């Protein structure tokens, strides 16, 4: 967790990754246990809690920012990785309290300060979200 906090600016309650599971030169896999105590479950949906797809996407974006911090080592001081494009997103399986999400983001292409990324979020080996997006360094 300390490494994540040192590399991306998001903090609780808007931090949706908690562990680095694996890292290669062009990919990072993170995870987060969805406890059901998260504030958004109060309204999404009472009695039938479902993690919002936009927040699952944010978990992929945060993992992408983490990947960029490794790829662009030395070139990110004073900059923030922000989403600059969402090319496609597919939501295939509902995420509920008690699920542990595994978020894998791979670099597809890098042009200057922009990384084009592919994200895949799974629970128990089953794909929940597939998302293609870009992050750019700003600041």
Buried (B, 14 or more C-beta within 10 A) or exposed (E): EEEBEEBBEBEEEEBBBBBBEEBEEBBBBBBBEBEEEBEEBEEBEEEEBEBBBEBBBBBBBBBBBBBBBBBBEEEBEEBBBEBBEEEEBEBEBBBBBEBBBBBBBBBBEBEEBBBBBBBBBBBEEEEBBBBBBBBBBEE
